[in-house]
Amino acid sequence: MIRLGLQLTLHSGREAFVRLLVTAAAVAVGVALLLGVLAEFHAFQANASQPCWSCTRGAPVPSALPARGELWNDSVDFYQGQTITRLDVAALGSGAPVPAGIARLPAPGEYYASPALAALLRAVPAAELGDRFPGRLAGTIGQPALNGTNDLVVYIGYTPAALKAVPGTSLVTSIATAPPPEVFTSFFRYAFLVGVLAVLFPMLVLISTATRLAADRREERFAALRLVGGTPADIRVIASVEAMVSAFLGAAGGTVIFLLVRPALAGAALIGTPYFESDLTPTAWGYLAMLAGVPVAAAVAALISLRKVQISPLGASRRTTPKPPTFWRLAPLMLGVALFVVGLSATSRDSIGAPAYPGLLITMAGLVIAGPWLTAQAARLFGGVARGSSALLASRRLADNPKAAFRSVTGLAPAGTAIPQLGHDYYTLMAIGLVAAVAVITVTLPLLNRMTAPNTVRFE
């Protein structure tokens, strides 16, 4: 059955090929967006857990300098609104501790600069900036000492006698290696978690919508397989293989898209500092989850969509008007809106909107649940005021099966509602990407149904 499923998926003509491409493209967009969120979270975690060398606190300098340790003077400078972290240092012996990012302390008359500061020194006249740092540039400071690619940091070497005379100098025998104190770290972690959920939920809806492209034709093909002796288990295997192949191709394509756009994402300053590209990665577990979890989710969605085929061989072809959605579908949506309003009222400056997130997630789910009822009511309203046969036919078709009509745009509701609420342009771009992907499916679905309509056989 697995081999037959692969044959039907890859060699079933133009219709199957177009459906495979559209499904894979939709899944690729969702996977790329989710990988981007996971990568940003990993970069944030790496940045938050980086050792804080500038948190080092020394002791007062004694009148007689010891033979171990170093003199340390940590200060800040400014250039055109940019902050420059400056460390003046002088070794007191061969075993003096070395700050992060360099292999040895700068000798008197030398200094090390971060890559961003070194580039700035080459670009501006020495009288404006370079003359502030005595000596010559001996090298660049590595990534372990920097929070981001635009950090301006300089280590300047002095003689002990010269640095001892500078106010604010202290004696340091060991350099701090602990992460900096957390200020907003826990809130940012919570915001990232909500961001993952806000992207994951529409992506799952997107996968479910994509796997149901040309569902009528697929159900009738599976019913034909039942007529020639296929068992319900055989149909489930074939449907799962078809869904998993397209989803795996989409997951692989989404991974490639993410790797292509990762350099651009590295320049996005989520918390004010662009991350290093090497930190902007979802880790091996993130890639594995996408390549394995997304096909499994697609297979589950495909099996759910083919429930009718399991009734009888003709179950997919015998059609009746489904029961209209009831008013109770609004209950989750109303509950989510109420919790969201209560959460907003409880939000303070320190909570960055965290109390409103549970209501936001319930509202997302409520929109999906209430969507068919809202579609049915809109069809009735439109049918009452519309003029012309085309408008009346459209309203009647929506009212006949509002669940199927709302299914093709289900991903728009949670994507358009949740992601912009997070308050960052990066997530808003994700919402645009999800909306574009669902729009492609919405346009392609009628096209695929039209392609298969002439071959459709119905039993009444």
N, C-alpha and C positions, 0 to 999 in steps of 0.2 A: 504493500500500500504506500509505503514511503516513496518508492521509486515511481509509482503511478502518480502520486501527488506532485513530485518534481516534474514529471513529464507534462502534466496538465498546467502547471504553473509557468513553465518556461517555453513550452511549445504548443500553445493553444490558440495561435493566431494573433491578429492585431489587437483585439479587445483585451485579451489577457496581458499582452505586452504593455499596452497603455495603462491598464490598471496597476500592473506591477510598478511601472515608473512613477505614477502619481502617488501611490502608497509609499514607495521608498522615499520620494522627495518630501512628502509631508512628515514622515518619521525622521528624516535627516534634519529638518529644520528644528523639530522639537529636541532631538538629541544634542544638536550643536548648542542650543540655548541652555539646556540643562548642564552640559559640560562646562559652559562658560560660568554659570553660577557656582558650580563645584570648584572650578579653578580659582575663582575670585576668593572663595572661602578658604581654600588651602593657602593662597598667598597671604590673606589676612592673618591666618593662624601662624604662619611662618614669621610674619612681621611682628606679631604680638609676642611670640616666644623667643625672639632674638635677644641675645645677651646685651645688656645696657652698659657699655663701657663708660659712657658719660655719667653714669650714676655713681661712679667711684668717689668716695670721700676720703680725703687724706687727713693727716695730723699736722699740727703746727710745725714749722721748720725750726729745728734747734739751732743754737748759735754755732755749735760744732757739727758739721755735716757728717752723717754716718757713712760707712763704706758699702752699704747695700741700699737698694731701693732707687727712687728717682724723685726729682722735683717735678711737680705737676701744677699747671695753671690752665684751668678749663674756663673758656669765656666764649662769648658770641660776638660776631661782627655783622655788619649789614652792607648790602650793595644793591641799590635800586629796588628796595623792598624785599630782597631775598636775604634769608638768615644764613650766616656762615658759622658753623661750629668750629671753634679754634682751640687747639691744644698745644700749648708751649711745654716742652718736656726736656729734661736734662738727666742723663744717666749718672748715678752715683757709684756704679760698679759694673762689673761684667755680668752680674746676674740680675740686672734691672728688668722688671716685667715689661712686656711688649704689648701695646694696645692691639685690638683686633684689626685685621685688614692689612697688616704689614708684617714682614719677616724680621725686621730689626728696627731699633729706634733710629730716628734721624740724627745724624751727627751734627754738631754745631755748624751752621752755615748751610744746612739742607732742610728741605721740607717735603712732605708727601701730601698730595692733594687727591680728592675724589675725582673720578672721571668727569663729572659735570663741572667741578671747579677748574680742573685742568683745561677743559675746553673753553671755559669762560675767560681764563687767564690768557689764552692764545687769541681770543677774539676782541678783547678790549685793551686800550692803551695801558701800559704799565703804571703810568702816573695815577690812573683811576683805581686800580686794584692791586696789581702785582707788587708795587712798592710797599704794600702793607706787610708782606711776608719776606723777611730777610733771608738771603741765601739763594740757592738754586733748587729747582724741582728735581728730586732724586727718584721719583716714581709715583705710582698711583695707589690709592687706598682700595682694598678689595671689598667685595660684597659683604663679608661678615660684619663690617663696621658700619654699614649703611642701611637706612630704612627704605630707600628707593633709589631709582636711577637719577633723580634730580637733586639728591642730597649734596650740599656744599660743605665739605669737611676738609680740614687741613691740620696736619701734625708738623710742628716746627721745632727743630733741634736747637738747643742753647747750651752754653757752658753752665755748670752749676753756679758759678759766681754771678754770672749775668742774670740768670733766672731768679736767684735768691733775692735779688734787689727789686723784683717786680711785685707790686702789691697783689695779694690774693694767692700767692704760691703756697703750696702745701707739700708735705712729704707723703709719698705713696709707696707702700711695700707690696701691695697686691691690687689687681684690677678686678672690678666687679664683673661677675659673669651671670648674674640672675637677670631675668626679664624685667622690663620697666614696670612700675606699679600700674595696675589696671584702673582705668578711669571709665571709659565707655566700652571696654572690651566685651563684657558680658552682654550689653545691649546690642552691640554689633553682631555678636554670635546669634542672638535671638532673631535679629533682623535677617541675617543670612538664612536661618532655618525657615523663616516665613517665605523668603524669596525662593528657596528650593521648592516648598510646597506650592507656592503661587505659580511656578513654572511647571512643576510636575503634574498638577491636576489638569490644566488645559492640555498638556502633552498627552496624557492618557486618553482624554476625550478625543484629541486629534487622531491618535492611533486607532481608537474605536471607530471613528468616522471614516478614516481612510480604509480600514479593512472591510467596510461595508459597501464600498463602491460597487455599483452594478449588482446589488444584492439579489434582485429578482432573477437575473440571468444565472447567477451562481447557484441559487437555491434550486432552480429548475434543472440545472445540470446535475446537481447532487441527487435530485429526485429521480432523474433518468438512471443514474447509477444504482439507485435502490430498485428500480424496475428490472434491471438485469441481474439482480442478485446481491447487490452490495448491502452489507449490514450497517446498522447505525454506528458501530465501532469503526468500520471502514470509512464512513463519511467523516467521522470526527478526525481520523488520522489525516485524510486528504485535506480537509479544511485547515487543520493545524499546520501542516507542511506548507500550504500556500501562504498562510499568514506569517509564519515564521521566516520563510525565505524573503519575502518583501520587507519584513521588519528588520531582519539582519542586514540586508543590503542598505536599508535606510540608516541603521545604527552605524554601519561602517562609513557610509557617506557623511553622516553627521560628525563623526570623529575626524574625518579628513577636512571638513569645513572648519571645525574648531581649530585644528592645527594650522590652517591657512590664515585664520583671522587672529590667532593668538598674539602675534607681534603688535597688532593694533590694540588689542585689549590690554596689553601690558602698559600702554600709555594712558589708559583711563585712570584718573585719580579718584578712586572711590572714597577714600578718607583723606584726600589732600596730597597723597604721595603716590606717584606711579610705581607699580610693582616691577620687580625683576622678572623677565620672561621665564627664567628657570624655576621661579616659585609659582608661576601661574600655570598650574597643572592640577587636574583632578585626582592625581595619583593612580597607581595601577588598579586599585580597587574600583575607582570611579569608571575607568575604561571598561573593566570587566563587567561591572553592573550594567552598563549601557549595552554592551555586545551580547550579554546573556539575558538580562532582565527584560529588555524591550521586546525581543522576539517572544518570550514567554507571555508578556502582557498582551501582545498582539494575538497570540494563539487563543488565550482566554476570551478576548473580545470576539474573535471569529466564532468560537464555539457557542457563545451566548447568542450571537446573531443568527445562528442556524438551528435554534430550538425547534422551529416548525418542521424542519426536515426530519426530525427524529420521530414524528408522530406516525407518518405513513409515507409510502413512496410518492403519493400525490399531495402531500401536505403543503408543499411549496407552491403548488399551482392552484389550489383551491383557495380563493380569496373571499373574505367577508369583511364588512366594515368593522373596524375595531371599536371597542367601547370608548366613548369620549372621556377625556381626562376629567377628574373631579376637582372641586374647589379645594379639597384638602391638600392638594399638591402645593398650595401656597404656604402651608404651615412652616416648613423649614426655612423658606425665604423670609417670612415675617419674623421668625425667631432669630435668624441671623442678623437682620436689620436692627432688631431691638437690642441684641447684644453688642452690635457695632456702635450704636448710639450711646449705650451705657458705657462702653469702653472708651469712647471719645470723651465723655464727660469726666471719666476718671483719669484721663491722660494728663501727665504733668511734663514739665520741661525735662526732667531726669529720666522719664520712662520711654521717651522717643516713640510714643504711640503703641507700646507693647500691649496694653489692655484691650485695644481695639482689634488686634489680630485674630483672636478666636472667632469673634463675630464676623470678621471679613471672610474667613475660611468657610464658615457655615453659610454665609451669603452666597459664596461661589457655588457650593453644592446645591443650595436652594434654588439658584437660577437654573441649574440644569434640570432639577426635578420639576420646577414650576413652568419651565419653558413650553412644554406641549399645551398646558392649559392656557397660557398667555397667547400662544399661537392660535388656538381655537377661538378665543375671544376676539383677537384681532381679525380673524377671518370672518366672523359674524358681523363685526362692525364694518369691515370693508365691503362685505357683500350687501349690506343694507344701504350703503351710500354710493356704491359703484354703478357706473353706467356702461353698457356695452357687453357683448358676449364674452370677450376675452377676460375682462375683469371678473365677471360672474363665474366663469369656469375656473379661474385661478382661486377665487375665494372658496368655491365648492371643493376644490381639490385639497386646499389647506384644511378645511373643516372636516373632510372625510378621513384624513389620517394626519392629525397635527403632530403626532410623535415622529413620523417619518419626515415631515416637512422641517421640524425643528432640529432633527438629527444632523443635517448637513452643516448647520451653523452653530452647533452646540459649543464648539471650542471658542467662539467669539465672546460668549458671555463671561466666563471666568477670566479669560485673558484680558479683556477690555476693562473688567471691574477691579481685579486684584492687583495687577502688576504696577500700574501707575500710582496706586495708593502708597506704594513703598517709598515714593518721594525721591527717586533717583533716575537720571536720564538713562542709565544703563539698562535698568529694568523696563523703562518705557520703550526702549528699542526692542527688547524682547517681546513686549506686547505687540508691537508693530509686526515683528517677524511671525508670531503666532497667528495674528489676524490675516497676514498675507498668505500663510500656508493654508488656513481654513478657507480663505477666499478661492484659492486655486482648486481645492477639492469641491467647493460649492459650484464653481463654473464647470468643472470636469464631470461631475456626477450626471447632470442631465445629458451631456454629450455621450457618455458611455451608455446610458440607458437608451438613448436614441440609436446608437450603433447596434444595440442588441435587440431592439424592438421588432424588426422584421422576422427574426427567428424565434420569437416567443410564442409558445403554444399554451393556451389556457384551457383548463377543464372546468366546466361549470356543473 
